[in-house]
């Protein structure tokens, strides 16, 4: 149970740290608030799903690469 709680805290911390940056990047690329919110969320979920997030630099790279993919659609 404690491991799950720790994972939840880590998820929350990374979400607060990275999602606003992803959203700003998507807004710049797409120009639409709604499309930017959808692209940022898609990139975040793609990066977080099944990934070891202990290396925040690698995680940020996965987020950014997912954002480029999401914005290209």
Beta strands, then each sheet from edge to edge (+ up, - down):
end
